[in-house]
């Protein structure tokens, strides 16, 4: 980018802050220069907007990296979190998911393949029920299923489910997964289950996670149902 064009772009980005330190005549002169430049070359505005978006994205990414470091224990070492893959794996991936989320369901076979192909990955699952009451119900069932040692079976069933996860459906899938329903239903309402869900929601807010699925790999948050190649590249980068 030519020096003059770079200077104009910088002036455009800095215009609000710059204007505060000028008198009325100086502000008018600066704004006049910028208006003339924009008339002569409107692409400067597009570049300025792109630069602003990039700066905002960089700032958000850095804030997320700081939040990941500050919440490392809650992310990686929270006692009781469901773990898949290799419990002693040297690479930890954290997945925030909603059991009713269609994107989470589409990511499920990708994550299974990731674990199959990479035997050193420890996958930590964080329930984040953000899609309504049935999402909360499903999260409660999953967390309570841990007490009967059948979390993985119920998790797989709910991820493959293509109907609404209302209570009768959850009961059917729980019983198919070998869970004792009356015990499960009783334990789903215990305060300890509510505290775990609340803690996951608070952690997601601290990390500025705005939807599911969201994967934390190293100091990076990867949103959405991404491809296997992207996941393996992110894992390889922190090995």
Kinemage of the C-alpha trace (Angstrom):
@kinemage 1
@onewidth
@group {chain A} dominant
@subgroup {mainchain}
@vectorlist {calphas} color= white
{ca unk a 1} P 0.000 0.000 0.000
{ca unk a 2} L 1.489 3.439 -0.940
{ca unk a 3} L 2.565 5.593 1.991
{ca unk a 4} L 0.041 8.358 1.232
{ca unk a 5} L -2.838 5.867 0.993
{ca unk a 6} L -1.730 4.192 4.220
{ca unk a 7} L -1.685 7.577 5.954
{ca unk a 8} L -5.201 8.379 4.756
{ca unk a 9} L -6.439 4.995 5.917
{ca unk a 10} L -4.823 5.517 9.307
{ca unk a 11} L -6.356 8.960 9.579
{ca unk a 12} L -9.796 7.571 8.782
{ca unk a 13} L -9.488 4.898 11.480
{ca unk a 14} L -8.211 7.437 14.001
{ca unk a 15} L -10.626 10.221 13.067
{ca unk a 16} L -12.934 9.998 16.162
{ca unk a 17} L -10.024 10.077 18.617
{ca unk a 18} L -8.128 12.669 16.585
{ca unk a 19} L -11.104 15.023 16.405
{ca unk a 20} L -11.304 15.244 20.202
{ca unk a 21} L -7.910 16.984 20.353
{ca unk a 22} L -8.646 19.620 17.675
{ca unk a 23} L -10.486 22.912 17.619
{ca unk a 24} L -13.463 23.479 15.329
{ca unk a 25} L -11.397 24.870 12.454
{ca unk a 26} L -8.891 22.034 12.603
{ca unk a 27} L -11.645 19.417 12.768
{ca unk a 28} L -13.313 20.915 9.709
{ca unk a 29} L -10.022 20.855 7.822
{ca unk a 30} L -9.340 17.199 8.690
{ca unk a 31} L -12.864 16.149 7.763
{ca unk a 32} L -12.587 18.043 4.486
{ca unk a 33} L -9.401 16.186 3.587
{ca unk a 34} L -11.015 12.858 4.396
{ca unk a 35} L -14.153 13.649 2.409
{ca unk a 36} L -12.135 14.619 -0.651
{ca unk a 37} L -10.061 11.446 -0.368
{ca unk a 38} L -13.189 9.303 -0.134
{ca unk a 39} L -14.768 10.988 -3.149
{ca unk a 40} L -11.638 10.414 -5.192
{ca unk a 41} L -11.145 6.817 -4.035
{ca unk a 42} L -14.171 5.206 -2.269
{ca unk a 43} L -12.216 1.949 -1.819
{ca unk a 44} L -10.412 3.619 1.092
{ca unk a 45} L -13.626 3.320 3.124
{ca unk a 46} L -13.905 -0.395 2.364
{ca unk a 47} L -10.309 -0.889 3.441
{ca unk a 48} L -10.918 1.116 6.601
{ca unk a 49} L -13.945 -1.002 7.505
{ca unk a 50} L -12.013 -4.212 6.817
{ca unk a 51} L -9.145 -2.969 8.975
{ca unk a 52} L -11.540 -2.105 11.796
{ca unk a 53} L -13.141 -5.557 11.614
{ca unk a 54} L -9.727 -7.222 11.642
{ca unk a 55} L -8.636 -5.152 14.636
{ca unk a 56} L -11.829 -6.033 16.508
{ca unk a 57} L -11.410 -9.741 15.703
{ca unk a 58} L -7.781 -9.667 16.855
{ca unk a 59} L -8.778 -7.951 20.087
{ca unk a 60} L -11.543 -10.508 20.682
{ca unk a 61} L -9.172 -13.407 19.994
{ca unk a 62} L -6.606 -12.012 22.418
{ca unk a 63} L -9.291 -11.528 25.071
{ca unk a 64} L -10.356 -15.148 24.580
{ca unk a 65} L -6.761 -16.354 24.877
{ca unk a 66} L -6.420 -14.468 28.162
{ca unk a 67} L -9.725 -15.915 29.389
{ca unk a 68} L -8.611 -19.448 28.487
{ca unk a 69} L -5.420 -19.006 30.508
{ca unk a 70} L -7.323 -17.520 33.449
{ca unk a 71} L -9.863 -20.383 33.466
{ca unk a 72} L -7.508 -23.258 32.666
{ca unk a 73} L -8.426 -25.295 35.748
{ca unk a 74} L -12.167 -25.054 35.115
{ca unk a 75} L -11.648 -25.907 31.461
{ca unk a 76} L -9.146 -28.725 31.670
{ca unk a 77} L -9.195 -30.085 35.184
{ca unk a 78} L -12.748 -29.748 36.488
{ca unk a 79} L -13.456 -32.832 38.585
{ca unk a 80} L -16.367 -34.857 37.288
{ca unk a 81} L -16.392 -33.603 33.706
{ca unk a 82} L -17.162 -36.392 31.210
{ca unk a 83} L -14.044 -37.419 29.275
{ca unk a 84} L -13.794 -39.347 26.016
{ca unk a 85} L -10.801 -40.593 24.102
{ca unk a 86} L -7.611 -41.112 26.101
{ca unk a 87} L -8.029 -39.945 29.729
{ca unk a 88} L -4.236 -39.556 29.940
{ca unk a 89} L -3.904 -37.999 26.480
{ca unk a 90} L -1.282 -35.290 26.118
{ca unk a 91} L -3.607 -33.083 24.039
{ca unk a 92} L -6.851 -31.908 25.644
{ca unk a 93} L -9.777 -30.704 23.550
{ca unk a 94} L -12.777 -29.175 25.320
{ca unk a 95} L -16.163 -29.261 23.601
{ca unk a 96} L -19.097 -27.106 24.688
{ca unk a 97} L -22.257 -28.682 23.301
{ca unk a 98} L -26.037 -28.678 23.515
{ca unk a 99} L -27.623 -32.119 23.156
{ca unk a 100} L -30.368 -30.644 20.928
{ca unk a 101} L -28.037 -28.621 18.712
{ca unk a 102} L -28.107 -29.766 15.097
{ca unk a 103} L -24.558 -28.547 14.490
{ca unk a 104} L -23.354 -30.476 17.532
{ca unk a 105} L -25.011 -33.586 16.155
{ca unk a 106} L -23.344 -33.111 12.769
{ca unk a 107} L -19.969 -32.632 14.504
{ca unk a 108} L -20.355 -35.830 16.538
{ca unk a 109} L -19.106 -38.312 13.890
{ca unk a 110} L -16.226 -35.948 13.092
{ca unk a 111} L -15.174 -35.927 16.728
{ca unk a 112} L -15.459 -39.709 16.858
{ca unk a 113} L -13.165 -39.960 13.838
{ca unk a 114} L -10.751 -37.451 15.387
{ca unk a 115} L -10.466 -39.625 18.496
{ca unk a 116} L -10.124 -42.788 16.434
{ca unk a 117} L -7.273 -41.360 14.381
{ca unk a 118} L -5.518 -39.567 17.253
{ca unk a 119} L -5.038 -41.796 20.269
{ca unk a 120} L -3.388 -39.063 22.352
{ca unk a 121} L -6.462 -36.796 22.566
{ca unk a 122} L -8.399 -36.309 25.766
{ca unk a 123} L -11.840 -34.891 24.970
{ca unk a 124} L -13.604 -33.034 27.793
{ca unk a 125} L -17.347 -32.525 27.336
{ca unk a 126} L -19.084 -29.441 28.721
{ca unk a 127} L -22.878 -29.378 28.641
{ca unk a 128} L -24.099 -25.944 27.540
{ca unk a 129} L -27.906 -26.175 27.294
{ca unk a 130} L -28.852 -22.946 25.504
{ca unk a 131} L -31.733 -24.084 23.289
{ca unk a 132} L -34.560 -24.253 25.791
{ca unk a 133} L -36.058 -26.432 28.536
{ca unk a 134} L -35.548 -29.738 26.728
{ca unk a 135} L -31.862 -28.914 26.310
{ca unk a 136} L -31.622 -28.449 30.078
{ca unk a 137} L -33.494 -31.722 30.593
{ca unk a 138} L -31.077 -33.559 28.299
{ca unk a 139} L -28.054 -32.068 30.088
{ca unk a 140} L -29.446 -33.123 33.444
{ca unk a 141} L -29.975 -36.651 32.145
{ca unk a 142} L -26.440 -36.850 30.761
{ca unk a 143} L -24.806 -35.616 33.945
{ca unk a 144} L -26.929 -37.908 36.099
{ca unk a 145} L -26.085 -40.837 33.794
{ca unk a 146} L -22.457 -40.562 34.914
{ca unk a 147} L -23.475 -41.900 38.305
{ca unk a 148} L -24.585 -45.139 36.679
{ca unk a 149} L -21.497 -45.296 34.481
{ca unk a 150} L -23.513 -44.915 31.279
{ca unk a 151} L -22.783 -41.349 30.190
{ca unk a 152} L -21.061 -42.334 26.936
{ca unk a 153} L -23.944 -44.561 25.866
{ca unk a 154} L -26.611 -41.909 26.510
{ca unk a 155} L -24.472 -39.172 24.957
{ca unk a 156} L -24.074 -41.157 21.733
{ca unk a 157} L -27.800 -41.892 21.674
{ca unk a 158} L -28.774 -38.223 22.088
{ca unk a 159} L -26.241 -37.068 19.512
{ca unk a 160} L -27.751 -39.475 16.982
{ca unk a 161} L -31.321 -38.604 17.941
{ca unk a 162} L -33.354 -36.948 15.195
{ca unk a 163} L -36.498 -36.227 17.182
{ca unk a 164} L -37.282 -33.811 19.982
{ca unk a 165} L -35.539 -34.715 23.236
{ca unk a 166} L -38.656 -34.486 25.379
{ca unk a 167} L -38.773 -36.455 28.615
{ca unk a 168} L -40.492 -39.597 27.186
{ca unk a 169} L -37.859 -39.781 24.453
{ca unk a 170} L -35.017 -39.284 26.918
{ca unk a 171} L -36.492 -42.040 29.082
{ca unk a 172} L -36.671 -44.399 26.103
{ca unk a 173} L -33.078 -43.689 25.097
{ca unk a 174} L -31.858 -43.918 28.696
{ca unk a 175} L -33.435 -47.317 29.184
{ca unk a 176} L -32.019 -48.510 25.866
{ca unk a 177} L -28.609 -47.345 27.088
{ca unk a 178} L -28.957 -49.529 30.181
{ca unk a 179} L -29.891 -46.831 32.712
{ca unk a 180} L -32.321 -47.329 35.577
{ca unk a 181} L -34.867 -44.617 34.827
{ca unk a 182} L -36.376 -43.965 38.254
{ca unk a 183} L -32.961 -43.400 39.783
{ca unk a 184} L -31.862 -41.290 36.826
{ca unk a 185} L -34.977 -39.103 36.966
{ca unk a 186} L -34.575 -38.551 40.698
{ca unk a 187} L -30.904 -37.615 40.417
{ca unk a 188} L -31.511 -35.281 37.468
{ca unk a 189} L -33.170 -32.818 39.857
{ca unk a 190} L -30.423 -32.769 42.467
{ca unk a 191} L -28.817 -29.382 43.229
{ca unk a 192} L -25.366 -30.720 42.353
{ca unk a 193} L -26.491 -31.233 38.745
{ca unk a 194} L -27.827 -27.673 38.586
{ca unk a 195} L -24.540 -26.327 39.932
{ca unk a 196} L -22.548 -28.131 37.254
{ca unk a 197} L -24.723 -26.735 34.471
{ca unk a 198} L -24.559 -23.233 35.967
{ca unk a 199} L -20.768 -23.492 36.188
{ca unk a 200} L -20.536 -24.453 32.501
{ca unk a 201} L -22.749 -21.524 31.507
{ca unk a 202} L -20.632 -19.116 33.567
{ca unk a 203} L -17.440 -20.512 32.036
{ca unk a 204} L -18.821 -20.129 28.506
{ca unk a 205} L -19.675 -16.502 29.250
{ca unk a 206} L -16.194 -15.872 30.618
{ca unk a 207} L -14.761 -17.222 27.357
{ca unk a 208} L -17.229 -15.241 25.221
{ca unk a 209} L -18.587 -18.436 23.687
{ca unk a 210} L -21.720 -17.433 21.829
{ca unk a 211} L -23.079 -20.724 20.535
{ca unk a 212} L -22.617 -24.467 20.216
{ca unk a 213} L -20.615 -26.377 19.349
{ca unk a 214} L -17.486 -24.560 20.486
{ca unk a 215} L -14.123 -26.287 20.786
{ca unk a 216} L -11.214 -25.086 22.901
{ca unk a 217} L -7.894 -26.377 21.555
{ca unk a 218} L -4.819 -24.889 23.173
{ca unk a 219} L -5.454 -21.148 23.472
{ca unk a 220} L -7.904 -21.043 20.567
{ca unk a 221} L -11.690 -21.286 20.433
{ca unk a 222} L -13.057 -22.869 17.266
{ca unk a 223} L -16.798 -22.273 16.795
{ca unk a 224} L -19.156 -24.407 14.768
{ca unk a 225} L -19.153 -27.823 13.131
{ca unk a 226} L -15.744 -27.721 11.467
{ca unk a 227} L -14.062 -30.257 9.227
{ca unk a 228} L -11.765 -33.011 10.460
{ca unk a 229} L -8.746 -31.536 8.647
{ca unk a 230} L -9.099 -28.245 10.541
{ca unk a 231} L -9.348 -30.054 13.870
{ca unk a 232} L -6.302 -32.195 13.187
{ca unk a 233} L -4.323 -29.132 12.136
{ca unk a 234} L -5.263 -27.357 15.374
{ca unk a 235} L -4.268 -30.403 17.427
{ca unk a 236} L -0.991 -30.790 15.546
{ca unk a 237} L -0.152 -27.144 16.219
{ca unk a 238} L -0.103 -27.685 19.984
{ca unk a 239} L 1.512 -31.147 20.107
